[in-house]
Amino acid sequence: MSIETVTHVNLRGTARDALELYRSVFGGDLVAVSYRDAGTVTDPADADQIMWGQVRSEAGFHLMAYDVPEGRAHDAGVAPYFVSVRGADADEIAGYWEKLTAADAGSTVVVPLAPAGWAPLYGMVTDRFGVTWVLDVAVPYAG
């Protein structure tokens, strides 16, 4: 079993441009899923924004990004990132989730751990220190 942590930047309306820039700098593959692609449009203005995106290169560069939806508060530079914990083993990821969300952990679940359109399991939780964690079971990298 193994996991990796990945920087996950939070932007508003510029995630696709940012990912394209980072790909041009570091190389690799760019994957971008819009809110429309994922079937999670709650505001038509967000439909073509990036709900989940990443650039990953064979050299080891890996960065994720998304566009914060219009309905969620966003102040550039405030909470500009998440810590993403990704692994291939659903039981391992669920175990970390259980510890981060235990009653005595003081965390707030933002998105419950459950299957998502882009991952077998995905969840988001903010811990008592204000750090937002994204845990998911990653689809194997085919780079």
C-alpha positions as CSV (number, residue, x, y, z in Angstrom):
1,M,0.0,0.0,0.0
2,S,1.1,3.5,-0.7
3,I,-0.3,7.0,-0.9
4,E,0.9,10.3,-2.2
5,T,0.2,13.9,-1.2
6,V,-0.5,16.4,-4.0
7,T,-0.8,20.1,-3.9
8,H,-4.4,21.0,-5.0
9,V,-4.8,24.7,-5.8
10,N,-8.2,26.5,-5.5
11,L,-8.9,29.1,-8.2
12,R,-11.9,30.9,-9.5
13,G,-12.4,30.7,-13.3
14,T,-8.7,30.2,-14.1
15,A,-8.0,26.6,-13.3
16,R,-7.9,25.5,-17.0
17,D,-5.5,28.3,-17.8
18,A,-3.3,27.5,-14.8
19,L,-3.2,23.8,-15.6
20,E,-2.3,24.6,-19.3
21,L,0.5,26.9,-18.1
22,Y,1.9,24.3,-15.7
23,R,1.8,21.6,-18.4
24,S,3.7,23.9,-20.8
25,V,6.3,24.4,-18.1
26,F,6.6,20.9,-16.6
27,G,5.3,18.7,-19.4
28,G,3.1,15.7,-18.8
29,D,-0.6,15.0,-19.2
30,L,-3.4,17.4,-18.4
31,V,-6.8,16.1,-17.4
32,A,-9.7,18.6,-16.8
33,V,-13.2,17.6,-15.8
34,S,-15.8,20.4,-15.9
35,Y,-18.8,20.6,-13.6
36,R,-20.9,19.8,-16.8
37,D,-18.7,16.7,-17.5
38,A,-19.2,15.4,-14.0
39,G,-23.0,16.1,-14.0
40,T,-22.7,18.3,-10.9
41,V,-23.8,21.7,-12.3
42,T,-25.6,23.6,-9.6
43,D,-25.2,27.1,-11.2
44,P,-25.1,27.4,-15.0
45,A,-22.3,29.9,-14.7
46,D,-20.1,27.2,-13.4
47,A,-20.9,24.5,-16.0
48,D,-17.7,24.8,-18.0
49,Q,-15.4,25.6,-15.0
50,I,-13.0,22.9,-13.8
51,M,-14.4,20.7,-11.1
52,W,-11.3,18.5,-11.0
53,G,-8.1,18.9,-13.0
54,Q,-4.5,17.8,-12.8
55,V,-1.2,17.9,-14.6
56,R,1.1,14.9,-14.0
57,S,4.5,14.2,-15.6
58,E,6.7,11.2,-15.8
59,A,9.4,13.4,-14.1
60,G,7.3,13.5,-11.0
61,F,5.5,16.8,-11.2
62,H,1.9,16.5,-10.0
63,L,-0.5,19.3,-9.3
64,M,-4.3,19.4,-9.0
65,A,-6.6,22.4,-9.5
66,Y,-10.2,23.4,-9.6
67,D,-12.4,26.4,-9.9
68,V,-14.2,27.2,-6.7
69,P,-17.9,27.4,-7.6
70,E,-19.6,30.8,-7.6
71,G,-21.9,29.7,-4.7
72,R,-18.9,29.1,-2.4
73,A,-16.9,31.9,-0.8
74,H,-13.5,32.4,-2.4
75,D,-10.9,35.1,-1.7
76,A,-7.8,34.6,-3.8
77,G,-4.9,33.8,-1.6
78,V,-7.2,32.7,1.3
79,A,-7.3,28.9,1.5
80,P,-5.5,28.7,-1.8
81,Y,-4.9,25.0,-1.6
82,F,-6.0,21.6,-0.3
83,V,-3.8,18.7,0.8
84,S,-4.8,15.8,-1.4
85,V,-4.1,12.3,-0.2
86,R,-4.5,9.7,-3.0
87,G,-4.0,6.0,-2.9
88,A,-5.1,2.8,-4.8
89,D,-6.4,1.0,-1.8
90,A,-10.0,2.0,-0.8
91,D,-9.7,0.4,2.7
92,E,-6.5,2.4,3.4
93,I,-8.1,5.7,2.2
94,A,-11.3,4.9,4.2
95,G,-9.1,4.3,7.3
96,Y,-7.5,7.7,7.0
97,W,-10.9,9.2,6.5
98,E,-12.3,7.6,9.6
99,K,-9.4,9.0,11.7
100,L,-9.7,12.5,10.2
101,T,-13.4,12.6,10.8
102,A,-13.6,10.9,14.2
103,A,-15.9,12.6,16.7
104,D,-12.9,13.7,18.8
105,A,-10.9,15.1,15.8
106,G,-12.9,18.3,15.6
107,S,-13.2,18.2,11.8
108,T,-16.0,19.3,9.5
109,V,-17.0,17.1,6.6
110,V,-17.3,19.2,3.5
111,V,-18.1,16.3,1.1
112,P,-18.7,12.8,2.5
113,L,-16.5,10.0,1.4
114,A,-18.3,8.2,-1.4
115,P,-18.0,7.2,-5.0
116,A,-17.6,10.1,-7.4
117,G,-17.7,10.3,-11.2
118,W,-13.9,10.6,-11.4
119,A,-12.9,8.3,-8.5
120,P,-14.0,5.1,-6.8
121,L,-14.0,7.1,-3.5
122,Y,-13.7,10.8,-2.8
123,G,-14.2,13.0,0.2
124,M,-13.3,16.4,1.6
125,V,-12.9,17.4,5.2
126,T,-11.5,20.5,7.0
127,D,-9.6,19.7,10.2
128,R,-9.7,21.8,13.4
129,F,-6.6,23.6,12.2
130,G,-8.4,24.9,9.1
131,V,-6.6,22.6,6.7
132,T,-8.8,21.1,4.0
133,W,-8.0,17.5,3.1
134,V,-9.2,15.8,-0.1
135,L,-9.0,12.0,0.1
136,D,-9.6,9.8,-2.9
137,V,-8.9,6.5,-4.5
138,A,-6.9,7.3,-7.6
139,V,-7.5,5.8,-11.0
140,P,-4.1,4.4,-12.1
141,Y,-1.8,6.8,-13.9
142,A,-1.4,5.8,-17.6
143,G,1.1,8.5,-18.5
